[in-house]
Amino acid sequence: MKRAFLGLFVLLLLIAVGCKSSLEEAEQNYCLALGELGQALAAVENLHANSTVDEAEQAQKNLEDALKDVQDTAAELQEVKLDAAQSAFDGLKQAIADIPGDSTLEEAHGMVGDSAEQFRDTIDDLYGVTCN
């Protein structure tokens, strides 16, 4: 029983570490795309009376491309977050399923506490991204 619980805990830890690096990469890509969007917008804002039509068209294309990158990276980020949430939920569900029927509530809480905390942390990560 303890061996099974320890194995489940190690599996959840490995999933969490893998999801965290994927999450960090997706957040970084999203933040970079936001930065590029800001730069592309600044280029449009910096067009002036002496700018050429070619310069204006290129600035518009760059802005359009940057917006598409933001949309793509936002979708990727959301997918990574939802995958992490599903994995954490699956771990919690398995931890609950592994509780022997004769366990007390105190014992059951001890068996699922780490999985529940991991799920909570993953759900909390769904709420936002902080770009530096």
C-alpha positions in Angstrom: 0.0 0.0 0.0 2.7 2.5 1.0 4.8 1.4 -2.0 1.8 2.0 -4.4 1.2 5.4 -2.8 4.9 6.3 -3.1 4.9 5.2 -6.7 1.9 7.3 -7.5 3.5 10.3 -5.7 6.7 9.9 -7.8 4.7 9.6 -11.0 2.7 12.8 -10.1 6.0 14.6 -9.3 7.4 13.6 -12.7 4.3 14.8 -14.5 4.3 18.1 -12.5 8.0 18.7 -13.4 7.4 17.9 -17.1 4.2 20.1 -17.2 6.0 22.9 -15.4 8.8 23.1 -18.0 6.2 22.9 -20.9 4.1 25.5 -19.1 7.1 27.8 -18.6 8.1 27.5 -22.3 4.6 28.2 -23.5 4.4 31.2 -21.2 7.7 32.5 -22.4 6.6 32.1 -26.1 3.4 34.0 -25.3 5.3 36.8 -23.6 7.8 37.1 -26.4 4.9 37.2 -28.9 3.3 40.0 -26.9 6.5 41.9 -26.9 6.8 41.6 -30.7 3.2 42.7 -31.0 4.0 45.8 -29.0 7.0 46.5 -31.3 5.0 46.1 -34.4 2.3 48.4 -33.1 5.0 51.0 -32.2 6.2 50.8 -35.8 2.7 51.5 -37.1 2.3 54.4 -34.6 5.7 55.8 -35.7 4.5 56.1 -39.4 4.6 59.8 -40.3 3.7 62.1 -43.3 7.0 61.2 -45.0 6.6 57.4 -44.7 6.1 55.6 -47.9 3.1 53.4 -48.8 5.5 50.4 -48.9 6.6 51.2 -45.3 3.0 51.5 -44.2 2.1 48.2 -45.9 5.1 46.5 -44.4 4.2 47.8 -40.9 0.7 46.6 -41.3 1.9 43.1 -42.4 4.3 43.0 -39.5 1.5 43.9 -37.1 -0.8 41.3 -38.6 1.9 38.6 -38.3 2.6 39.6 -34.7 -1.1 39.4 -33.8 -1.3 36.0 -35.4 1.7 34.9 -33.3 0.0 36.1 -30.1 -3.1 34.2 -31.0 -1.2 31.0 -31.8 1.0 31.2 -28.7 -2.1 32.0 -26.5 -3.8 28.9 -27.9 -0.7 26.8 -27.3 -0.5 28.1 -23.7 -4.1 27.4 -23.0 -3.7 23.8 -24.3 -0.6 23.2 -22.2 -2.5 24.5 -19.1 -5.5 22.4 -19.8 -3.4 19.3 -20.3 -1.6 20.0 -17.0 -5.0 20.4 -15.3 -6.2 17.1 -16.7 -3.0 15.2 -15.7 -3.3 16.7 -12.2 -6.9 15.7 -12.0 -6.1 12.2 -13.2 -3.5 11.9 -10.5 -6.0 13.0 -7.8 -8.6 10.6 -9.1 -6.2 7.7 -9.0 -5.0 8.7 -5.5 -8.7 8.6 -4.4 -9.3 5.3 -6.1 -6.2 3.8 -4.4 -7.7 4.5 -0.9 -8.5 1.2 0.8 -12.2 0.9 1.8 -11.4 0.4 5.4 -9.3 3.6 5.7 -10.3 6.3 8.1 -11.0 9.8 6.8 -7.7 11.0 8.4 -5.8 8.2 6.5 -7.6 9.0 3.3 -6.8 12.7 3.6 -3.1 11.9 4.1 -3.2 9.7 1.0 -4.7 12.3 -1.3 -3.4 15.6 0.2 -0.4 15.9 -2.1 -2.5 15.1 -5.2 -5.2 17.6 -4.2 -2.5 20.3 -3.6 -1.0 19.6 -7.0 -4.4 19.9 -8.6 -5.1 23.2 -6.8 -1.7 24.6 -7.9 -2.5 23.6 -11.5 -5.9 25.1 -11.5 -4.4 28.3 -10.0 -2.0 28.4 -13.0 -5.0 28.6 -15.3 -5.8 32.1 -14.2 -3.1 34.2 -15.7 0.4 34.8 -17.1 2.9 37.4 -15.8 5.2 38.6 -18.5 8.4 40.4 -17.3 
